[in-house]
């Protein structure tokens, strides 16, 4: 688009170009030239060409993306074949993923190590990318809402209320641990209720924060289940919630990490009624 003041035609030139005078016995009629409209509409053509080029470029990108048949995934701590297959929408689930990567995984599909390079079929690749992008967008939106809420609360607070409110005190027992965990979960948008957490704690550990399972398959693999909700270390580290202890035996940290994991896999700890 030309800058202001450049390439302008004079008013007289425009009128002369767009009008023809016809003599009618002393009077002159000013008639518009038939080609004037087309001349003024001409500048719109580059935009149309640019739009078409853009559409072609986008279509080409889509076609190129569709050609991708598979992708490589690097295993991180806390991963399982079932989790990876679910998050990448692998057709056939973990069994199909294990079949494609049996040489890499080995004879035990329940034990995969961080750093393994798995080949994932491209059938569900785009869905996985969309899901990851959607999670990232939701996380950013949640953080933005939290920041705006905090900012508005600070701006609207009266000067007399400037000193921070005292931290809520929780009892050092099962009731207090659950309530403190629920407060942390609320800050991070993790779903769950007192009843759902309490029910699962009683089943998993009987309310003993030092409970440990030394006999199941996890223990045999060197990662025994620990704490109130019997969480193995890789899962605790993968789903640890900032602001809580890094000790998996810590009651609040254990509950919060387990609820974060349950929310990712089952939608909420409230939906768990057995071993998970």
C-alpha positions, -999 to +999 in steps of 0.1 A: +000+000+000+016+034-010+025+058+017+004+089+023+013+116-002+028+094-029+014+083-063-017+104-059-034+118-090-046+154-089-084+160-085-085+175-120-068+145-135-092+121-118-123+140-130-110+143-165-102+105-166-137+095-152-160+120-170-166+129-207-184+161-217-211+158-243-223+189-260-261+193-263-267+226-280-249+249-255-252+228-225-227+201-215-236+168-198-210+151-177-212+113-183-190+088-164-167+066-185-177+030-185-141+019-178-137+041-147-151+015-122-128-012-134-098+012-132-105+021-095-111-016-086-078-028-099-057-023-067-079-050-050-064-077-073-031-081-054-049-088-022-069-115-039-038-131-053-021-129-019-051-146-003-050-174-029-013-179-024-018-180+014-046-206+010-023-227-012+005-225+013-018-236+041-031-265+020+004-275+012+014-275+048-016-297+056-007-321+029+029-323+040+017-329+076-005-358+065+024-376+049+040-382+084+034-419+092+052-423+125+070-405+153+096-412+179+088-408+216+114-407+244+102-423+276+103-402+308+101-413+344+066-423+354+056-434+319+038-467+312+030-482+278-007-478+286-003-441+294+018-434+263-006-454+240-036-435+255-020-400+252-009-407+216-042-424+206-024-455+195-047-479+176-047-512+195-036-496+228-006-506+248-005-541+232+000-526+197+026-502+210+045-530+228+043-552+196+059-524+176+086-518+201+092-552+217+129-553+207+134-520+225+112-527+256+122-563+262+102-592+275+084-573+303+060-546+290+053-535+326+088-522+330+101-494+307+130-472+315+134-435+310+153-427+278+139-455+257+131-444+222+097-458+211+082-457+176+046-445+176+023-450+147+013-418+129-024-428+130-030-409+162-001-385+161-021-354+152-047-362+179-018-364+204-004-331+193-039-315+195-043-329+230-009-317+242-016-282+227-051-282+243-036-291+277-009-264+273-036-238+264-058-248+293-028-246+317-019-211+304-055-200+307-058-213+342-025-195+352-037-163+335-071-165+354-052-171+387-029-142+380-058-118+371-078-129+402-048-123+424-042-089+408-078-078+412-079-089+448-048-069+455-062-038+438-096-040+455-082-047+490-085-017+513-053-002+527-061-014+562-061-050+549-026-048+535-010-073+560-013-109+547-039-131+564-026-157+587-020-191+572-047-217+578-036-242+605-043-279+598-042-307+624-014-332+621-036-362+614-055-378+586-083-352+587-058-323+586-037-339+558-067-344+536-080-308+541-046-293+535-042-314+503-076-302+491-065-266+496-034-272+475-054-291+448-079-262+446-050-238+439-038-260+410-072-269+396-069-306+406-104-323+411-113-344+441-134-345+473-127-354+509-148-385+507-130-398+475-095-392+491-105-407+525-120-438+509-089-446+488-065-439+517-083-464+540-081-490+513-045-484+503-027-478+536-053-478+564-042-442+571-005-450+578+017-424+561+047-447+564+031-477+547+052-494+521+044-524+498+074-548+496+058-577+478+039-567+446+053-564+411+064-528+417+085-539+447+100-567+426+109-541+400+126-520+427+099-492+430+077-501+459+044-483+466+047-458+494+027-436+517-010-429+523-021-435+487+007-460+478+025-441+451+056-454+434+085-430+432+084-425+394+047-416+395+053-393+425+081-374+407+061-371+375+029-358+392+045-339+421+027-306+428+048-275+433+046-262+468+045-296+485+074-317+499+096-338+476+094-366+502+069-392+489+062-402+525+050-367+533+012-370+538+002-339+520+027-343+491+017-380+487-021-373+486-017-343+462+006-362+438-017-392+438-048-371+431-030-353+403-022-387+388-057-400+393-071-368+376-049-373+346-058-410+342-093-413+356-107-378+357-106-376+395-096-396+426-134-398+432-136-422+402-111-447+417-126-476+436-098-501+434-061-506+427-049-478+403 
